[in-house]
Amino acid sequence: MGMDRNTIIGFVLLGLLLFTYLFTATKSSQELQRQKQHQTDSLLAVQKLQEAKFASGDTSKIKAVTRDTVAGWSQAMEGTEKLLTVENDLLKIVFSNKGGQPREVILKHFKSYDSTLVKLVDPSLPNRINYPINTVTNQTAQIADLYFNEGELQKSPDGSQRVTFRLPAPNGESIVHEYVIHPDSYLVDWNLVTTQAGHLFSENNLNLNWLVEMKQTQPFVDYEKRLTNVCFSVDNEFDYISSKNDKTFEKPVQWVSATQQFFNRTLIAKNNFAGGNLHWARETADTSTQLGTADVHLQVKLPGEAATLNFQWYYGPNDYHILKKAAPGMDRIVDLGRDMYSFVRPINIYVIMPVFNFFKKFVNSYGIAILLLTLFIRLLTSPLVYSSYLSGAKMKALRPEIDAMKKRVGGDQQQVGVEQMKLFREAGVNPLGGCIPALLQIPIFFALYTFFNSNVALRGQPFLWAKDLSVYDVVAKLGFTIPAYGNHISLFATIAVITSFLISLYGMSMTPDQSNPAMKYMPYFMPVMLLLFFNRLPAALTWYYTVSNLVTLTLQWVIQNYIIDHDKVLAKLQANRNKPKAKPKWQERFEQMQEAQKKTQQLKGKKP
C-alpha cells in the first residue's frame, strides 16, 4: 500500500468522522416548541378582580371580592414594580421586587454581535424563576407574579453586596429572597428563607420552575444554534441534552445550565435538588435571533417549618478555569470532547490548552499564538513524521522496480500483491509508513476543532482578513446558498483545501501507478468534500490547518531535495536486499494464504 493510498484513507477517515460529528451536532428537533408559559389557577382571585374591573366600574365590589378571597395577600398581589441595580467588576444586575429576582443581567466585558453588551437575562424575553405557594384555602399563587417589598441593599467590608426582598404575607408566614453579589465574581448567591413552610408549601415541597430563553450573541446565528444546549449534573455525573426534547431527573441534581457557544447561566443547588425534568426546544426558524428555550422543573424538600435553601447563580463566559472553580463538573460545560470524541479531551486539557496559554503570554496576537501552537505540534510529532517521509523516499526509489515487476507479472493483481510485499521485505521498506501523518491528523484535528469552537478568548479577536477567529472568515458573499457549503467564501478554508490537495498530489508522485480508478481520482474528490466542511469552521481552525499544510509541503520538499540522498537510499536498499531476512510470521501466513488461494483457483480451472 503506497503513501498516496494511506494518505487518502486518512483523509477519508477524517472526512467520515467530521461528517458524523457535524451531523450529530447539527441535528435539531423537528417538534414544535410547547407552550412557554404554563397557565395555572394560582391567581384566580386576581383574575376575578380584573374581570370585575373591566366588566363594571364598581370599585366597592372589587374591594369586597379582594377582602373575601385573598385577604392579607392583597398587598403582594397588587404591588408596584420597583427596580434595584447592583454592579461588580464583571456583572450589572437589575433586580425587580416582582418575584424578588433578577430582571436583567449584563456582562460588562463582552459585546454581542450588534455591539451591545451581552445580556444573559433579558427583560424582553420570558426569563423567570418561579414556584407556587399556598395563599388561601385551595388556592395557590406563583411567586413570579407576587410583589415583594422594595429591595434592601447592604454593602459589606469585604466588598460583597447583599440584596434582600421580603414578601408581605399574613399570619406570620414569611418568604425572603436574599442575593449576595461578590466582587470580581460571576457567581451570585441566592438564599431562600421561609417560615411556616407547612402552610406555604404543600407537603413541604418546593417545586421550582426556571424558564430561560437564549438569544443570539455571535455573528452567525445558525452556527451558534448548533452549539446551544442544556447541561446538567445528575448524581455527580455530567450530561447534556442537545437535540432531544425532554429529560427526566430521577436522581439528585447538583446544577442545571442553559448553555450557548460561549456563555451560560447556571442554577446550582448547594444541597442538591431531589429530582425533576426539563423540556428543551432549539429554535428552528432561520430568521430568528432566538437560539432555544429551556423549561426546567426541579424539586426540593424543605427540612422543616423554618428553612433556608442555598442556591447559586452563575452568569458568565464558558471559561474552563473559571467554571472548574464554580462547582464540581461545571468545567465540562466547555466542550473539549464529548461522547465518541471524548478521547480528545485529555489532549486538549493537558497539551493544547496549556501550550496555547503559554504562547499567548508572550504575544499579543491570537493568530500568532495559533501559528506557534501549530509549530509546536509539528515539532512534537516530527520524529514520527520524519520516518514516514523517509519511507516515502524509499517508495519513490523503488518505483521503477515496482513498475517493471507489474509489467512482468501482467494483470494478475493477486500476484502483484505478493511480489510487491516481497520487494518491500527485501528492501526493508514499511509500506504503512505513509499512514502516520494522516492518522496523526485525526485526533489532533478533532481536539483543535473542539478547542477553537469553545475557546471564549478567541471571541472577537481579529487576524489578517478575519474579523473574528472564533467564527469563519468571510471574504466574499455569494448572494445565493450552496447546499452544505453556504453563501460565503472563507479564504482560510480555501487555502487549507488547496494545500491539502497539493500534499495529495505530492504523495501520488512518490508511489507506483494505481490500477484502481477510484484511488486515482480520490485526491481530486476529497478536497471538494473538505471544502464543504471547512467553509463554515472557525477561522482559528482553518488557519491552523493552513499553517500545518504549509509546514508539511516545506518539509517534504526540503527532505526530498536536501536531506535525503537518493543514491545512498538505493545503495542501502540493495544492501538490505542482499542480507538474509527471516520473514515475519504475519507475512508468512499472508503468503501461505495467497498461495493456497492461487492453488484452489488453479484446481477449479482444471475441472471439466
C-alpha positions in Angstrom: 0.0 0.0 0.0 1.6 3.2 -1.1 1.9 6.5 0.6 -0.8 8.1 -1.5 -3.3 5.4 -0.7 -2.6 5.7 3.1 -2.9 9.5 2.9 -6.2 9.2 1.0 -7.5 6.7 3.6 -6.5 9.1 6.3 -8.5 11.9 4.6 -11.5 9.6 4.1 -11.5 8.7 7.8 -11.1 12.4 8.7 -14.0 13.3 6.4 -16.2 10.5 7.8 -15.5 11.4 11.4 -16.1 15.1 10.7 -19.3 14.3 8.8 -20.5 12.2 11.8 -19.6 15.0 14.2 -21.3 17.7 12.3 -24.4 15.6 11.6 -24.9 14.8 15.3 -24.1 18.4 16.3 -26.5 20.0 13.8 -29.4 17.6 14.2 -32.1 19.8 15.6 -35.5 18.9 17.0 -38.4 18.8 14.5 -41.1 19.0 17.1 -42.8 22.3 17.8 -42.0 24.3 20.9 -44.5 23.6 23.5 -46.2 26.4 25.2 -43.7 28.6 27.1 -45.9 29.8 29.9 -47.8 27.3 31.9 -51.3 28.5 32.8 -52.4 27.9 36.3 -55.3 28.8 38.5 -52.9 30.3 41.1 -54.3 33.8 40.8 -57.9 33.0 40.4 -58.9 35.8 42.8 -56.8 38.4 41.0 -58.3 37.3 37.7 -61.8 37.7 39.1 -60.7 41.1 40.3 -59.6 42.1 36.8 -62.7 40.8 35.2 -64.9 42.7 37.6 -62.8 45.8 36.9 -63.4 45.7 33.2 -67.0 44.4 33.4 -68.1 47.3 35.6 -66.7 50.3 37.3 -68.0 49.3 40.7 -64.8 49.7 42.8 -66.7 48.8 46.0 -67.5 45.4 44.5 -63.8 44.9 43.6 -62.7 45.7 47.1 -65.3 43.3 48.5 -64.0 40.5 46.3 -60.5 41.3 47.4 -61.3 41.1 51.1 -63.3 37.9 50.7 -60.8 35.9 48.6 -57.2 37.0 49.0 -57.4 38.5 52.5 -53.9 39.5 53.7 -52.3 38.7 50.4 -53.7 41.7 48.6 -50.5 43.8 49.1 -48.4 41.1 47.4 -50.8 40.7 44.6 -51.4 44.4 43.8 -48.0 45.9 44.4 -45.9 48.2 42.2 -42.7 47.0 40.4 -39.6 48.7 41.7 -36.1 48.1 40.3 -32.7 47.9 42.1 -29.4 47.9 40.2 -26.3 46.3 41.6 -22.9 46.0 39.9 -19.5 44.4 40.5 -16.4 44.4 38.2 -18.0 41.8 35.9 -21.7 42.0 36.2 -24.5 44.5 36.2 -27.7 43.1 37.7 -31.1 44.8 37.7 -33.3 43.2 40.4 -37.1 43.5 40.5 -39.3 43.3 43.5 -41.8 41.5 41.3 -40.9 37.9 42.0 -37.9 39.1 44.0 -35.4 38.1 41.3 -33.0 39.4 38.6 -34.9 41.1 35.8 -31.7 41.8 33.7 -28.1 40.5 33.9 -25.4 42.1 31.7 -21.8 41.0 31.2 -19.7 44.2 31.3 -16.7 42.9 29.4 -18.4 41.0 26.5 -20.2 42.5 23.5 -22.8 40.8 21.4 -22.9 40.6 17.6 -24.7 44.0 17.5 -22.0 45.7 19.6 -24.3 45.9 22.7 -23.2 44.2 25.9 -24.2 40.6 26.3 -27.4 40.0 28.3 -27.8 36.6 29.9 -31.1 37.7 31.5 -33.1 39.9 29.1 -36.3 41.6 30.2 -37.6 41.4 26.7 -37.7 37.6 26.9 -39.8 35.3 29.2 -36.9 34.5 31.5 -38.0 33.9 35.1 -37.7 31.8 38.2 -41.0 30.6 39.7 -42.6 28.3 42.3 -46.2 28.1 43.7 -47.1 29.0 47.3 -50.4 28.4 49.1 -52.4 31.6 49.8 -55.9 30.9 50.9 -57.8 27.6 51.0 -57.4 25.5 47.8 -55.7 28.4 46.0 -52.1 29.0 45.1 -50.1 31.9 43.7 -47.0 31.9 41.6 -44.1 33.7 43.2 -43.1 35.4 39.9 -46.4 37.2 39.9 -46.2 38.5 43.5 -44.7 41.8 44.7 -42.1 41.7 47.4 -41.3 44.7 49.5 -38.8 47.1 48.0 -35.3 45.6 47.9 -32.8 46.4 50.6 -29.2 46.8 49.7 -26.3 46.3 52.2 -22.6 46.6 51.5 -20.1 44.6 53.4 -16.5 45.5 54.3 -15.2 42.6 52.1 -16.8 44.3 49.0 -19.8 42.0 48.7 -23.3 43.4 48.3 -26.4 41.9 49.8 -29.9 42.4 48.3 -32.9 41.3 50.3 -36.5 41.0 49.2 -39.3 40.2 51.8 -42.7 39.0 50.7 -45.6 40.7 52.6 -47.6 37.7 53.9 -50.3 37.5 56.6 -50.5 35.2 59.7 -46.7 35.2 60.4 -45.7 33.4 57.1 -42.5 34.8 55.5 -40.5 34.3 52.3 -37.2 36.1 51.8 -35.1 36.1 48.7 -31.6 37.1 49.6 -28.8 37.7 47.0 -25.1 38.2 47.6 -23.0 39.7 44.8 -19.3 39.1 45.4 -16.6 41.3 44.0 -14.9 40.2 40.8 -17.1 37.1 40.5 -19.7 35.7 38.1 -21.3 33.7 40.9 -24.3 35.2 42.8 -25.6 33.5 46.0 -29.3 33.1 46.3 -30.7 32.2 49.7 -34.4 31.4 50.0 -35.5 31.8 53.6 -39.0 30.8 54.8 -41.1 30.3 57.9 -44.3 28.3 58.4 -43.3 26.3 55.4 -46.1 23.8 56.0 -48.6 26.5 55.3 -46.9 27.9 52.3 -45.8 24.6 50.5 -47.8 21.5 50.1 -46.1 18.6 52.0 -43.1 20.9 52.4 -42.2 20.5 48.7 -40.7 23.4 46.8 -41.5 22.9 43.1 -39.1 25.3 41.3 -39.6 26.2 37.7 -36.9 28.0 35.7 -37.8 29.3 32.2 -34.9 30.6 30.1 -34.8 31.7 26.5 -31.4 32.1 24.9 -30.6 34.9 22.5 -28.0 35.3 19.7 -24.6 36.7 20.7 -22.5 35.6 17.8 -22.4 37.0 14.2 -23.8 33.8 12.6 -26.9 32.6 14.4 -27.2 29.3 12.5 -23.8 28.2 13.8 -24.4 29.3 17.3 -27.8 27.4 17.4 -26.0 24.2 16.7 -23.7 24.7 19.7 -26.5 25.6 22.1 -27.8 23.0 24.6 -28.7 22.3 28.2 -26.0 20.8 30.5 -26.6 19.3 34.0 -25.0 17.3 36.7 -27.1 14.4 38.0 -25.8 12.2 40.8 -22.5 14.0 40.3 -22.3 12.8 36.6 -22.1 15.3 33.8 -24.6 15.0 30.9 -26.3 17.3 28.4 -29.3 17.4 26.0 -28.8 18.8 22.6 -31.3 17.6 20.1 -33.8 15.6 22.2 -36.8 17.4 23.7 -37.3 16.0 27.2 -35.2 14.8 30.1 -36.3 13.4 33.5 -34.1 13.6 36.5 -34.6 10.5 38.7 -31.5 11.1 40.9 -30.2 14.1 42.8 -29.4 17.1 40.6 -26.4 19.4 41.5 -26.9 22.0 38.8 -28.6 22.8 35.5 -27.1 25.1 32.9 -28.6 26.8 29.8 -25.5 26.9 27.6 -24.7 28.6 24.3 -21.4 28.6 22.4 -19.5 31.0 24.7 -21.8 31.8 27.6 -24.1 30.1 30.1 -26.4 30.8 33.0 -26.5 28.0 35.6 -28.6 27.3 38.7 -26.6 25.5 41.4 -28.1 23.8 44.5 -25.7 23.7 47.4 -27.6 20.6 48.8 -28.9 19.1 45.6 -32.4 19.1 44.0 -34.3 15.9 44.7 -35.2 15.4 41.0 -37.2 17.0 38.2 -37.4 17.3 34.5 -36.7 19.7 31.6 -38.0 20.4 28.2 -35.6 21.8 25.6 -36.6 23.2 22.2 -34.0 24.6 19.8 -35.2 27.4 17.6 -35.7 26.2 14.1 -36.8 29.4 12.3 -33.8 30.6 10.1 -34.6 34.3 10.6 -35.0 34.2 14.4 -32.3 35.6 16.7 -33.5 33.2 19.4 -31.4 30.1 20.0 -33.7 28.0 22.1 -35.8 27.7 25.2 -35.3 25.5 28.3 -38.2 24.9 30.7 -36.7 23.3 33.8 -38.7 21.9 36.8 -36.8 20.9 40.0 -38.0 19.7 43.4 -36.6 20.5 46.8 -37.8 19.0 50.1 -37.9 21.7 52.8 -36.4 20.3 56.0 -38.8 21.9 58.5 -41.2 24.8 59.2 -38.3 27.3 59.2 -35.9 26.5 56.4 -33.1 28.2 54.4 -32.3 26.9 50.9 -29.0 27.8 49.5 -28.6 28.2 45.7 -26.2 30.0 43.4 -26.5 31.5 40.0 -23.6 31.6 37.5 -23.9 34.3 34.8 -20.8 34.3 32.7 -18.5 33.0 30.0 -17.7 29.4 29.2 -14.2 29.7 30.6 -12.7 26.4 31.6 -10.7 27.7 34.6 -13.5 29.8 36.0 -16.1 27.1 35.7 -13.8 24.5 37.3 -13.8 26.6 40.5 -17.6 27.4 40.3 -19.0 23.9 41.0 -17.9 20.3 40.6 -18.2 19.2 36.9 -19.1 22.6 35.5 -15.8 22.7 33.6 -17.3 20.0 31.3 -19.8 22.7 30.1 -16.8 23.7 27.9 -16.9 21.1 25.1 -13.4 19.9 24.8 -14.5 16.5 23.6 -17.7 14.6 24.3 -19.3 11.2 23.5 -17.4 9.4 20.7 -14.9 12.3 20.7 -14.1 12.1 24.4 -10.7 10.7 23.6 -9.5 14.2 22.6 -10.4 15.8 25.9 -7.2 14.8 27.6 -5.2 16.1 24.6 -6.9 19.5 25.0 -6.6 19.8 28.8 -3.0 18.5 29.2 -1.4 19.6 25.9 -3.2 22.1 23.7 -4.7 24.4 26.3 -1.6 24.9 28.4 0.7 25.3 25.4 -1.6 27.8 23.8 -2.0 29.8 27.0 1.8 29.7 27.4 2.4 31.2 23.9 -0.3 33.8 24.5 1.6 35.2 27.4 4.4 36.4 25.1 2.4 37.6 22.0 -0.5 39.9 21.7 -2.0 38.3 18.5 -4.1 35.2 18.9 -3.3 34.4 15.2 0.4 34.3 16.0 -0.3 32.2 19.1 -2.1 29.7 16.9 0.9 29.7 14.5 3.3 29.0 17.4 0.9 26.2 18.6 1.0 24.7 15.2 4.8 24.7 15.0 4.9 23.2 18.5 2.6 20.3 17.5 4.6 19.7 14.3 7.8 19.7 16.3 6.3 17.2 18.8 5.3 14.8 16.0 8.4 15.4 13.9 10.2 12.1 14.8 7.2 10.0 13.5 6.6 12.3 10.6 10.2 12.2 9.5 10.2 8.4 9.5 7.1 8.5 7.3 8.8 10.9 4.9 11.9 8.6 4.8 9.6 5.7 4.0 8.1 7.8 1.2 11.5 8.5 -0.2 12.3 4.7 -0.2 9.0 4.1 -2.0 9.9 6.6 -4.6 13.3 4.9 -5.1 11.5 1.6 -5.6 9.0 2.9 -8.1 11.0 1.8 -11.2 11.4 -1.7 -9.9 7.7 -1.9 -9.0 6.6 -0.7 -12.4 8.9 -3.3 -14.0 7.5 -6.0 -11.8 4.0 -5.1 -12.8 4.8 -5.4 -16.5 6.4 -8.8 -15.8 3.5 -10.2 -13.8 0.8 -8.7 -16.0 -2.8 -8.3 -14.9 -2.7 -10.8 -12.0 -3.4 -8.4 -9.1 -3.0 -11.2 -6.5 0.4 -12.0 -7.8 1.3 -8.2 -7.9 0.4 -8.0 -4.3 2.6 -11.0 -3.4 5.6 -9.7 -5.4 5.2 -6.1 -4.1 5.2 -7.4 -0.5 8.3 -9.5 -1.2 10.0 -6.4 -2.7 9.2 -4.3 0.4 10.5 -7.0 2.7 13.8 -7.3 0.8 14.3 -3.6 0.7 13.3 -3.0 4.3 10.5 -0.6 3.4 7.5 -0.2 5.7 4.5 0.2 3.3 2.4 1.6 6.1 4.9 4.4 6.9 2.9 6.9 4.9 -0.2 6.4 7.1 1.4 8.1 10.1 0.8 11.8 9.1 -2.8 11.2 8.0 -3.6 9.2 11.2 -2.0 11.8 13.4 -4.2 14.5 11.9 -7.4 12.8 13.1 -7.1 13.2 16.9 -5.3 16.5 16.6 -7.9 17.9 14.2 -10.8 17.0 16.4 -9.0 18.2 19.6 -8.4 21.6 17.9 -11.9 21.6 16.5 -13.5 21.4 19.9 -10.8 23.7 21.5 -11.3 26.5 19.0 -15.1 26.2 19.0 -15.3 26.6 22.7 -12.4 29.0 23.5 -14.1 32.2 24.6 -10.7 34.0 24.5 -10.8 33.9 20.7 -14.1 35.6 20.5 -13.8 38.9 18.7 -10.1 38.5 18.0 -9.1 39.7 14.5 -6.2 38.3 12.4 -5.2 39.2 8.9 -8.5 39.4 7.0 -10.5 37.5 9.6 -12.5 39.8 11.8 -13.2 37.1 14.5 -11.1 33.9 14.9 -14.0 32.2 16.7 -16.2 32.1 13.6 -15.5 31.6 9.9 -13.9 34.3 7.9 -15.9 35.8 5.1 -14.0 37.5 2.2 -17.0 37.4 -0.2 -20.7 36.9 -0.2 -22.1 34.8 -3.0 -25.7 36.2 -3.0 -27.0 32.6 -3.0 -26.6 29.5 -0.9 -24.8 26.3 -2.0 -26.1 23.3 0.0 -23.5 22.2 2.6 -21.2 25.0 1.5 -23.1 28.2 2.5 -23.5 31.6 1.0 -19.9 32.9 1.5 -16.3 32.2 0.7 -13.8 31.6 3.5 -10.3 32.3 2.4 -8.6 30.4 5.2 -10.7 27.3 4.3 -9.9 27.7 0.6 -6.1 27.9 1.2 -6.3 24.9 3.6 -8.0 22.8 1.0 -5.7 23.9 -1.8 -2.6 23.0 0.3 -4.2 19.6 1.2 -4.7 18.9 -2.5 -1.0 19.7 -3.2 0.0 17.3 -0.4 -2.1 14.6 -2.1 -0.5 15.2 -5.5 2.9 15.1 -4.0 2.1 11.8 -2.4 0.9 10.4 -5.7 4.1 11.4 -7.4 6.1 9.3 -5.0 4.2 6.0 -5.4 3.6 3.4 -8.1 0.8 4.0 -10.5 -2.6 3.0 -9.2 -4.6 0.5 -11.2 -7.7 1.2 -9.2 -9.5 4.2 -10.8 -11.3 5.1 -7.5 -7.9 5.6 -5.8 -6.6 7.6 -8.7 -9.4 10.2 -8.5 -9.8 10.2 -4.7 -7.2 13.1 -4.3 -9.4 15.2 -6.6 -12.6 14.3 -4.8 -11.5 14.7 -1.2 -10.6 18.4 -1.5 -14.2 19.1 -2.6 -15.5 17.3 0.5 -13.1 19.1 2.7 -14.1 22.4 1.3 -17.8 21.7 2.2 -16.8 21.0 5.8 -14.1 23.7 6.2 -16.0 26.6 4.8 -18.1 27.0 8.0 -15.4 26.1 10.5 -13.9 28.8 12.8 -11.1 30.8 11.2 -8.8 29.7 14.0 -9.1 26.1 12.9 -8.7 26.7 9.2 -5.7 29.0 9.9 -4.1 26.2 11.9 -4.7 23.7 9.1 -3.3 26.1 6.6 -0.1 26.6 8.6 0.2 22.9 9.2 -0.2 22.1 5.5 2.4 24.7 4.5 4.8 23.2 7.0 4.2 19.7 5.5 4.8 20.9 2.0 8.0 22.7 3.0 9.4 19.7 5.0 8.6 17.3 2.2 10.4 19.5 -0.3 13.4 20.1 1.9 13.8 16.5 3.0 13.5 15.2 -0.6 15.9 17.7 -2.0 18.4 18.5 0.7 18.3 15.9 3.4 17.8 12.5 1.8 20.4 11.3 -0.6 18.6 9.1 -3.1 21.8 7.3 -4.2 22.5 6.4 -0.6 19.0 5.2 -0.2 19.2 2.9 -3.2 22.6 1.6 -2.0 21.1 0.9 1.4 18.1 -0.8 -0.2 20.4 -3.0 -2.3 22.4 -3.9 0.8 19.3 -4.8 2.7 18.1 -6.9 -0.1 21.3 -8.9 -0.1 21.0 -9.6 3.6 19.2 -12.8 4.6 16.0 -12.0 6.4 13.5 -14.0 8.3 10.0 -13.4 7.3 7.7 -12.0 9.9 5.1 -14.6 11.0 2.2 -12.4 9.7 3.8 -12.2 6.3 4.4 -15.9 6.2 0.7 -16.6 7.0 -0.3 -14.0 4.4 1.8 -15.5 1.7 0.6 -19.0 2.6 -3.0 -17.9 2.4 -2.3 -16.3 -1.0 -0.6 -19.4 -2.3 -3.5 -21.6 -1.1 -6.0 -19.4 -2.8 -4.0 -19.5 -6.0 -3.8 -23.3 -6.0 -7.5 -23.5 -5.3 -8.2 -21.3 -8.3 -5.9 -23.4 -10.5 -7.6 -26.7 -9.4 -11.0 -25.2 -10.1 -9.8 -24.2 -13.6 -8.7 -27.8 -14.4 -12.2 -29.3 -13.6 -14.3 -30.0 -16.6 
